[in-house]
Amino acid sequence: CLQFELSYDKANAVGTWGNMGLACQYLGRYQDALSHHEECRKIAEEIRDKLGEGRAHGNMGLAYQSLGQYWEAFTHYEMCIEIMKELGDESWQRWACDITLPFFRELSSMMASVRAPWAELNQRRIVCAGRRAPGIAQYMSPNVQSLEDYNESLAGFTSPWDVPEELFADLVLVYPDESPNSYETLKKVLHVSQQREKPFMIWDVGGPQWAARLSLLFQKWVDPRARGVTFYKPGEGGVYDVMSHPSPGVPLQTLWTTLGLPANPSDLPLTDLHAHLLGMGTAEEWIAILEAVSVEQPLGEIEVYSRDPTTLQAQTSDPNSRREWSSITFQSLQKANAAPKSLFYEEVERRLVLSGTSLYNAFTQSNISELAPRSDQDRTVQQLIFEDTGGTFKWYHIWDARSQRVAKRYGMRASKLLKIAYKKPLVMASLRNAFAMLDQDGKPPNPATHRITRDNFTPQFYPARFALKDDMYGQFPTVLEHLIEVITLRYRISGVGYAELSVGGGDLFERPHILRRLPLERHGVQLRYLAMFGRHQVQESEFSRPSFNDYSADQECNRAKVEHAFRDHLAMLRKAESAYSADPTLQEKVVGFDYASNEKDHPYCPFHFPQFMKFLHTRLKQAPFGFRIHSAERLPANAKDECRHVEIISLTLEELLKEFGESRQHRDRPFPIRIGHGIGFGRYVGADVSSDQIRRALALLKACHAPIEACLTSNTFLVPDPREAGHAPQWIRLLQDGYNVILATDDDGIWPCEHPQHPDTPHYFSLAAEYARAHEEAKKYPNKWNGEEWTANFADMIARSREARFFRDPDPDATS
């Protein structure tokens, strides 16, 4: 019948498609119904059948309502009513009103379910923000008699800085409009709502980006995969979430039952001991932070240290020239008092500026200096990324709050980048990829993504996913506060009660204004920090690739050469010694050192040098402290090079484990040596190991019960699959053989620590996801490599993770 109608009479085909859609609705096949109604709408639009088009929109609204997708339902109901009004037929207008009335009643019942007395929409005046606001204002409230009154008020929402407070009524409705102004508009609405004690509602969370904005603004977790209606009422519990689709997150109790844990999640919190601060946070969360700091800001930390900052005009030969400003530090600003402070404020950029080099590194995953001369960098960025040569890039003088100096930066304002990104999907995809390892179109990663990123630590991981972050928090350290906000919210809903985050040693030892922004606790999650030493800072070429040169610094003939090669690390150690002796806050917050960065061709580590071991002994006499060494994560492909690589790692580990394991001088402290990743050691489990050095190190690792931090999702993205055919993954082989393997996230954000990762499947987040994934992998290997039966004991693993912290809870009986 349908084929006949399509061939001879499109007018009748409209009715046929519509009837098929209604039949599917009656059968509960709503997706099929939507497909049929959409065909009906297309044909009606093609033959200019306005009545058929209007009825199709109404029926699609009914289907979406049945699916619980309220924003889509409202959109089609709105189109239906507009078309019926345009036709001028009162009977069809009544039909449109009849089918939409149950929709508004259902929405009212949803809001009544949170027992909010202000929730009945049909009895409240509404002020709306967003591009569809006039339609919402007209049709959402039957008591509204005139749209003209609202049109005037709606004009106030065209700018995020111009929301007229006097126009706020009982309920403010905010439509999630995707634009650079969305965050600031919402922030202004929140401010006015709190000030006037008026509630507001956000219609449809609108996906991960809006979920990130809401989490950051409300300081409350919003599931990035959930959609629905979010309410905010000041002074009475904060945010209420009423989801049109239930949150796809799985209750933690379900995971606990799956893992065979007897306790409730709250009685057995998880511990994440391997996480890097700037590697945390999803692309959506970083873009929300970028929106938050892209507007005009105070001049960073200068206002903290000086209430009367001045310029350096007296020190420049030409007051109009700022060529010498790159050397201006905070100390020199304090001394310069010949010029008015207003000039400094006028000349120094108050908005976030992203440098052209950082944008290139972030958007192309390569180092521009290797591809083009400096003079060509700006043109390359503009042409290849933005297709814009109309003055987007220029020179700015910015206050680098991180290093406390004025810096000259050639780039673009972040606000301009956001405007371009919201207009150009390809730029937005590149911006999202600047913060996380995603597909090329900015969507969640897939196996093809893994093939690109594996064994490409440089540049895929660093600098690509850190370049913009460095610019952001360098100019405005408040970025770190925003980041910790979203990190701890994610931790809390994942059952994590304690985490150790790795941060650059220079920020911790030399920049107290950075350290003070790192809290000890947020949202019920205890936080401590590890000072990172970068293995790429080794200076001499013979110590930057595996070789047979002995680099043991305790040999007199080799000492000077070795110490020269590791001079940057030793200089950082001296700064640490000075900082720890002077700053009690540092002693409380920073509980260890972390040796990290790209391991490929850099197996060497100086933590077994006498200077470092002496420092560790000194710290352990006062409080728990430890060293974590990223080891055996990324090994050379050549078997001979791999063996030598692991031998060099083993030399460091053997000396440290002998010093702090066999002697156990500090038995009242947590074991002070941990291995980051370490999965490469799994190759040697059950194998005939020819190297005495590796054999001794592995024996000590097992005997000392030194924790090995396995990061399963991280391995998927960065490590070439090391398993051999028919063998279990390396972390399982280590665990089966009695090594102290624990689980961690590494960089939950650059890659998604979610399991399973299908968007429509209930899933876990963060460390809970790692445990869920580990449980699935372990079930596949019920036998050890030697044939013995084996079952993973996750309760024991969680307990061992807690024992491995470089921290101990204060003894309440010890205080007086």
Residue pairs with C-beta under 8 A, 6 or more apart in sequence:
1 16
2 13
2 16
2 17
2 20
5 12
5 13
5 16
6 13
10 43
10 46
10 47
11 47
11 49
13 43
14 40
14 43
14 44
14 47
14 49
14 52
14 56
15 52
17 36
17 37
17 39
17 40
17 43
18 36
18 37
18 40
18 52
18 55
18 56
18 59
20 36
21 32
21 33
21 34
21 35
21 36
21 37
21 40
21 56
21 59
21 63
22 33
22 59
24 30
24 32
24 33
24 36
25 33
25 59
25 62
25 63
25 66
28 66
30 63
30 64
30 66
30 67
31 67
33 59
33 63
34 60
34 63
34 64
37 56
37 59
37 60
37 63
38 56
38 60
40 52
40 55
40 56
40 59
41 52
41 53
41 56
41 57
41 60
43 49
43 52
44 50
44 51
44 52
44 53
44 56
45 53
50 83
50 86
50 87
51 83
51 87
51 89
51 92
53 83
54 79
54 80
54 83
54 84
54 87
54 92
54 96
55 80
57 76
57 77
57 79
57 80
57 83
58 76
58 77
58 80
58 95
58 96
58 99
58 100
60 76
61 73
61 74
61 75
61 76
61 77
61 80
61 99
61 100
61 103
62 73
62 99
64 70
64 72
64 73
64 76
65 73
65 102
65 103
65 106
68 244
68 245
69 227
69 244
69 245
70 103
70 107
70 203
70 204
70 228
70 229
70 244
71 203
71 204
71 206
71 227
71 244
73 103
74 103
74 136
74 203
75 132
77 96
77 99
77 100
77 103
77 139
78 132
78 135
78 136
78 139
80 96
80 99
80 100
81 93
81 96
81 97
81 100
81 139
82 135
84 92
84 93
84 95
84 96
85 93
100 139
104 121
104 122
104 140
107 121
107 229
108 119
108 120
108 121
108 122
110 229
110 242
111 119
111 120
111 121
111 201
111 229
111 231
111 242
112 119
112 120
113 242
114 231
114 240
114 242
116 199
116 231
116 233
116 240
118 124
118 170
118 171
118 199
118 233
119 231
121 140
121 141
121 171
122 141
122 142
122 143
123 143
124 141
124 169
124 170
124 171
125 141
125 143
125 144
125 169
125 170
125 171
126 136
126 137
126 140
126 141
126 144
126 169
126 171
126 172
126 173
127 137
127 150
127 153
127 154
127 167
127 168
127 169
127 171
127 172
127 173
128 134
128 136
128 137
128 150
128 154
128 157
128 172
128 173
128 174
128 175
129 154
129 157
129 163
129 172
129 173
129 174
129 175
129 177
129 185
129 189
130 136
130 157
130 174
130 175
130 176
130 177
131 175
131 177
132 175
133 150
133 154
133 157
133 173
133 175
134 147
134 150
134 151
134 154
136 173
136 175
136 203
137 144
137 147
137 150
137 154
137 173
138 144
138 147
138 150
140 173
144 150
153 164
153 167
156 162
156 163
156 164
156 167
157 163
157 185
159 181
160 181
160 184
160 185
160 187
160 188
161 184
161 188
163 185
163 188
163 189
163 192
165 192
165 195
165 196
168 192
168 193
168 196
168 198
169 198
170 198
170 199
171 198
171 199
171 200
171 201
172 189
172 192
172 193
172 198
172 199
172 200
172 201
173 200
173 201
173 202
173 203
174 185
174 186
174 189
174 200
174 201
174 202
174 203
175 203
175 204
176 182
176 202
176 203
176 204
176 205
176 206
176 210
177 185
178 206
178 209
178 422
179 422
180 291
180 294
180 415
180 418
180 419
180 422
182 210
182 213
182 291
183 213
183 217
183 288
183 291
183 292
184 291
184 295
186 202
186 213
186 217
187 217
187 292
189 200
190 200
190 217
190 218
190 232
192 198
193 199
193 200
193 232
193 234
194 234
197 234
197 235
198 234
199 231
199 232
199 233
199 234
200 231
200 232
201 229
201 230
201 231
201 232
202 210
202 214
202 229
202 230
202 231
202 232
203 229
204 227
204 228
204 229
204 244
205 211
205 214
205 222
205 226
205 227
205 228
205 229
205 230
205 243
206 227
207 224
207 227
208 224
208 225
208 282
208 284
209 284
209 287
209 288
210 222
211 222
211 223
211 224
211 225
211 226
211 284
212 222
212 224
212 282
212 284
212 285
212 287
212 288
212 486
213 288
213 291
214 220
214 222
214 230
214 239
215 221
215 222
215 285
215 288
215 485
215 486
215 489
216 285
216 288
216 289
216 292
216 482
216 485
216 486
218 232
218 238
218 239
219 485
219 489
219 523
220 238
220 239
220 489
221 489
221 490
221 492
221 493
222 230
222 239
222 241
223 243
223 247
223 248
223 249
224 282
224 284
225 247
225 248
225 249
225 759
225 763
226 241
226 243
226 245
226 246
226 247
226 248
227 243
227 244
227 245
228 241
228 242
228 243
228 244
228 245
229 241
229 242
229 243
229 244
230 239
230 240
230 241
230 242
231 239
231 240
231 241
231 242
232 238
232 239
232 240
233 240
248 760
248 761
248 762
248 763
249 493
249 762
249 763
249 764
249 765
250 762
250 763
250 764
252 265
252 494
252 495
252 764
252 768
253 264
253 265
255 265
255 495
255 764
255 768
255 771
255 772
256 263
256 264
256 265
256 268
258 772
258 775
259 771
259 775
259 794
259 795
260 794
260 795
261 268
261 794
261 795
261 798
262 795
265 495
268 795
268 798
269 495
269 496
269 497
269 498
270 494
270 495
270 496
270 497
270 767
270 768
270 771
270 798
270 801
271 496
271 497
271 498
271 499
271 742
271 798
271 801
271 802
271 804
271 805
272 491
272 496
272 498
272 499
272 500
272 744
272 745
272 766
272 767
273 499
273 500
273 628
273 674
273 707
273 709
273 742
273 744
273 801
273 804
273 805
274 500
274 502
274 628
274 676
274 709
274 711
274 744
274 745
274 746
275 499
275 500
275 501
275 502
275 744
275 745
275 746
275 747
275 748
276 501
276 502
276 532
276 596
276 746
276 747
277 480
277 483
277 484
277 487
277 501
277 502
277 503
277 529
278 466
278 469
278 470
278 473
278 483
278 503
279 465
279 466
279 746
279 747
279 748
279 749
279 750
280 483
280 487
280 501
280 747
280 748
280 749
281 289
281 435
281 483
281 486
281 487
281 749
282 435
282 436
282 749
282 752
283 431
283 432
283 433
283 434
283 435
283 436
283 438
283 442
283 749
284 432
285 483
285 486
285 749
286 435
286 436
286 468
286 469
286 483
286 749
287 418
287 431
287 432
287 435
288 482
288 486
289 472
289 479
289 482
289 483
289 486
290 352
290 414
290 418
290 468
290 472
291 418
292 482
293 352
293 414
293 472
293 476
293 478
293 479
293 482
294 351
294 352
294 413
294 414
294 415
294 418
295 351
295 415
296 350
296 351
297 350
297 351
297 352
297 476
297 478
298 350
299 309
299 345
299 348
299 350
299 399
299 401
300 399
300 400
300 401
300 475
300 476
300 477
301 401
301 404
301 477
301 513
302 309
302 330
302 333
302 399
302 401
302 404
303 309
304 513
305 330
305 513
306 330
306 333
306 334
308 341
309 333
309 341
309 344
309 345
310 333
310 336
310 337
310 338
310 339
310 340
310 341
310 344
311 333
311 336
311 339
311 340
311 341
311 343
311 344
311 347
312 324
312 325
312 328
312 332
312 333
312 336
312 339
312 406
313 319
313 336
313 338
313 339
313 343
314 336
314 338
314 339
315 324
315 332
315 336
316 322
316 323
316 324
316 325
319 339
322 347
322 397
322 408
325 397
325 406
325 407
325 408
326 405
326 406
326 407
326 408
327 405
328 405
328 406
329 404
329 405
330 404
330 405
333 344
347 397
348 397
348 398
348 399
348 406
349 396
349 397
349 398
349 399
349 413
351 413
351 414
351 415
352 413
352 414
352 415
352 471
352 472
352 475
352 476
353 396
353 398
353 409
353 411
353 412
353 413
353 414
353 471
353 475
354 411
354 412
354 413
354 414
354 417
354 468
354 471
354 472
355 409
355 410
355 411
355 471
356 377
356 378
356 381
356 393
356 410
356 411
356 412
357 368
357 369
357 377
357 467
358 411
358 467
358 468
358 470
358 471
359 381
359 385
359 411
359 412
359 417
359 467
359 468
360 366
360 368
360 377
360 380
360 381
360 385
361 367
361 368
361 459
361 463
361 464
361 467
362 430
362 433
362 434
362 463
362 464
362 465
362 467
362 468
363 381
363 385
363 430
363 431
363 433
363 434
364 384
364 385
365 459
365 460
365 464
366 459
366 464
367 459
367 463
368 377
368 380
368 381
369 377
371 380
372 380
378 393
378 410
379 389
381 393
382 388
382 389
382 392
382 393
383 389
385 427
385 430
386 392
386 420
386 427
388 420
392 412
392 416
392 420
393 410
393 411
393 412
394 410
394 412
395 408
395 409
395 410
396 408
396 409
396 410
396 411
397 406
397 407
397 408
397 409
398 406
398 407
398 409
398 475
399 406
399 407
399 475
400 406
400 407
400 474
400 475
401 474
401 475
401 476
401 477
401 513
402 473
402 474
402 475
402 477
402 507
402 511
402 514
403 474
403 511
404 511
404 513
411 471
414 472
417 427
417 431
420 427
421 427
421 428
421 431
422 428
425 441
425 442
428 442
429 438
429 440
429 441
429 442
430 442
431 442
432 438
432 442
433 440
433 442
433 464
434 464
434 465
434 467
434 468
435 465
435 468
435 469
435 749
435 750
436 465
436 749
436 750
436 751
436 752
437 445
437 449
437 453
437 460
437 461
437 465
437 717
437 750
437 751
438 444
438 445
438 449
439 445
439 446
439 448
439 449
444 752
444 757
444 759
445 717
445 751
445 752
449 717
450 716
450 717
452 460
453 460
453 461
453 717
453 718
454 717
454 718
454 719
454 720
454 721
455 600
455 634
455 718
455 719
455 720
456 718
457 598
457 599
457 600
457 634
457 718
458 598
461 598
461 718
461 750
462 597
462 598
465 750
469 479
472 479
473 479
473 480
473 483
477 513
477 514
477 517
478 517
480 514
480 517
480 518
481 517
484 518
484 519
484 522
484 527
485 522
485 523
487 499
487 501
488 522
488 523
488 524
488 525
488 527
489 523
490 748
490 765
490 766
491 499
491 523
491 525
491 766
491 767
492 523
492 524
492 525
493 765
494 764
494 765
494 766
494 767
494 768
494 769
495 767
495 768
496 525
496 766
496 767
496 768
497 524
497 525
497 526
498 525
498 526
498 527
498 528
498 802
498 805
498 807
499 525
499 526
499 527
499 528
500 527
500 528
500 529
500 530
500 591
500 592
500 805
500 806
500 807
501 518
501 527
501 528
501 529
501 530
502 529
502 530
502 532
502 594
502 596
502 628
503 518
503 529
503 530
503 531
503 532
504 531
504 532
505 531
505 532
505 533
505 572
505 575
505 576
505 593
506 572
507 514
507 515
508 514
508 515
508 529
508 531
508 579
508 586
508 589
508 590
509 531
509 572
509 575
509 576
509 578
509 579
509 586
510 575
510 579
512 583
512 585
515 583
515 585
515 586
515 589
515 590
516 585
518 527
518 529
518 589
519 527
520 526
520 527
520 528
520 588
520 589
521 527
526 807
528 589
528 590
528 591
528 805
528 806
528 807
529 589
529 590
529 591
530 590
530 591
530 592
530 593
530 594
530 628
530 806
531 576
531 590
531 592
531 593
531 594
532 593
532 594
532 595
532 596
532 597
533 569
533 572
533 593
533 594
533 595
533 596
533 606
534 596
534 597
535 595
535 596
535 597
535 598
535 599
535 602
535 604
535 605
535 630
536 544
536 597
536 598
536 602
537 568
537 569
538 544
538 565
538 566
538 569
538 602
538 604
539 564
539 565
539 566
539 567
539 568
540 561
540 564
540 565
542 549
542 565
543 549
543 551
543 562
543 565
543 566
543 604
544 601
544 602
544 604
545 601
545 602
546 601
546 603
546 636
546 641
546 644
546 645
546 648
547 644
548 644
550 558
551 558
551 562
551 565
551 604
551 648
552 558
552 562
552 608
552 651
552 655
553 559
553 562
553 563
553 566
553 606
553 608
553 609
553 610
554 609
554 610
562 609
563 570
563 609
566 604
566 606
566 609
569 606
570 606
570 609
570 611
573 611
573 612
573 615
576 593
576 615
577 615
579 586
580 586
580 587
580 619
587 622
587 623
591 623
591 624
591 625
591 626
591 805
591 806
591 807
592 625
592 626
592 627
592 628
592 672
592 806
593 607
593 612
593 626
593 627
593 628
594 627
594 628
594 630
594 676
595 605
595 607
595 627
595 628
595 629
595 630
596 630
596 676
597 630
598 634
599 630
599 631
599 633
599 634
600 634
600 636
601 636
603 645
603 646
603 648
603 649
604 648
604 652
605 629
605 631
605 649
605 652
606 612
607 613
607 627
607 629
607 652
607 656
608 651
608 652
608 655
608 656
608 659
612 627
613 656
613 659
616 625
616 626
616 627
616 660
616 672
617 665
617 666
619 625
620 665
620 666
620 669
620 672
621 666
624 669
624 670
624 672
624 805
624 806
624 807
624 808
625 669
625 672
625 806
626 670
626 671
626 672
626 673
626 674
626 806
627 656
627 672
627 673
627 674
628 673
628 674
628 675
628 676
628 709
629 649
629 652
629 653
629 673
629 674
629 675
629 676
630 676
630 677
631 649
631 653
631 675
631 676
631 677
631 678
631 680
631 681
632 646
632 649
632 675
632 677
632 678
632 679
632 680
632 681
633 676
633 677
633 678
633 679
633 680
633 718
633 719
634 718
634 719
635 642
635 645
635 646
635 680
635 722
636 642
636 645
637 720
642 680
643 690
643 691
643 694
646 680
646 681
646 684
646 691
646 694
647 691
647 693
647 694
649 697
650 691
650 693
650 694
650 696
650 697
650 698
651 693
651 697
653 673
653 675
653 697
653 700
653 701
654 693
654 696
654 697
654 700
656 673
657 673
657 697
657 700
657 701
657 704
657 706
658 700
660 666
660 671
660 672
660 673
661 671
661 673
661 700
661 703
661 704
661 706
662 700
662 704
666 672
669 808
670 803
670 804
670 805
670 806
670 807
670 808
671 704
671 705
671 706
671 707
671 804
672 806
673 704
673 706
674 706
674 707
674 708
674 709
674 804
675 681
675 701
675 706
675 707
675 708
675 709
676 709
677 708
677 709
677 710
677 711
677 714
677 715
677 719
678 708
678 709
678 710
678 734
679 710
679 715
679 719
679 722
679 729
679 730
679 731
679 734
680 722
680 730
681 698
681 701
681 708
681 730
681 734
681 739
682 722
682 729
682 730
682 731
682 732
682 733
682 734
683 722
683 724
683 730
684 694
684 698
685 730
685 733
685 734
685 736
685 737
685 785
686 733
686 737
686 785
686 786
689 695
689 698
700 706
701 708
701 739
702 737
702 738
702 739
705 740
706 740
707 740
707 741
707 742
707 800
707 801
707 804
708 731
708 734
708 739
708 740
708 741
708 742
709 742
709 743
709 744
710 731
710 734
710 741
710 742
710 743
710 744
710 774
711 743
711 744
711 745
711 746
711 770
712 731
712 743
712 770
712 773
712 774
712 777
713 745
713 746
713 748
713 751
713 752
713 753
713 769
713 770
713 773
714 745
714 746
714 747
714 751
716 751
717 750
717 751
722 730
723 729
723 730
727 733
727 785
728 736
728 780
728 781
728 785
729 777
731 741
731 774
732 777
732 778
732 781
732 792
733 785
734 741
735 741
735 792
736 781
736 784
736 785
736 790
737 784
737 785
740 800
740 804
741 797
742 797
742 800
742 801
742 804
743 767
743 770
743 771
743 774
743 797
743 801
744 767
744 770
745 753
745 766
745 767
745 770
748 766
748 767
753 765
753 766
753 767
753 769
753 770
754 763
754 764
754 765
754 769
755 763
755 764
755 769
755 770
755 772
755 773
755 776
756 763
757 763
763 769
764 771
764 772
771 794
771 798
774 792
774 794
775 792
775 794
778 791
778 792
781 790
782 789
782 790
782 791
783 789
783 790
784 790
